[in-house]
Amino acid sequence: MNFKTKVLNLAKKIPKGKVTTYKEIGKALNSKAYRAIGTALKNNPYAPKISCHRVIPSDLTLGSYCGKLNNPKKTALLKKEGIIIKNNKVDKKFVFSFK
């Protein structure tokens, strides 16, 4: 299984109403290739079935979506799932770990 497929398979496991970080995906893959993780998600051909909008940077900011930083569409999708966003950051209680 290639790296992109592994990333997308993990993204598929993020429950609705939760987010995870590029770093958490990296830990689950035993990799620090965070940019490659981002690229795999950016090129996700299965959205919205595989919800890449649920992946954010470790500082809990929203990061980018569809190639745009702080994309209001990502904010709307996360809020629709019940995720609380304050000052462009996700409340840490919504962070999902693959442990």
Secondary structure in CASP SS format (residue, H / E / C, confidence):
PFRMAT SS
TARGET T0000
AUTHOR 0000-0000-0000
METHOD secondary structure of the structure
MODEL  1
M C 1.00
N C 1.00
F H 1.00
K H 1.00
T H 1.00
K H 1.00
V H 1.00
L H 1.00
N H 1.00
L H 1.00
A H 1.00
K H 1.00
K C 1.00
I C 1.00
P C 1.00
K C 1.00
G C 1.00
K C 1.00
V E 1.00
T E 1.00
T E 1.00
Y H 1.00
K H 1.00
E H 1.00
I H 1.00
G H 1.00
K H 1.00
A H 1.00
L H 1.00
N C 1.00
S C 1.00
K C 1.00
A C 1.00
Y H 1.00
R H 1.00
A H 1.00
I H 1.00
G H 1.00
T H 1.00
A H 1.00
L H 1.00
K H 1.00
N C 1.00
N C 1.00
P C 1.00
Y C 1.00
A C 1.00
P C 1.00
K C 1.00
I C 1.00
S C 1.00
C H 1.00
H H 1.00
R H 1.00
V E 1.00
I E 1.00
P C 1.00
S C 1.00
D C 1.00
L C 1.00
T E 1.00
L C 1.00
G C 1.00
S E 1.00
Y E 1.00
C C 1.00
G C 1.00
K E 1.00
L E 1.00
N C 1.00
N C 1.00
P H 1.00
K H 1.00
K H 1.00
T H 1.00
A H 1.00
L H 1.00
L H 1.00
K H 1.00
K H 1.00
E C 1.00
G C 1.00
I C 1.00
I C 1.00
I E 1.00
K E 1.00
N C 1.00
N C 1.00
K E 1.00
V E 1.00
D C 1.00
K H 1.00
K H 1.00
F H 1.00
V E 1.00
F C 1.00
S C 1.00
F C 1.00
K C 1.00
END
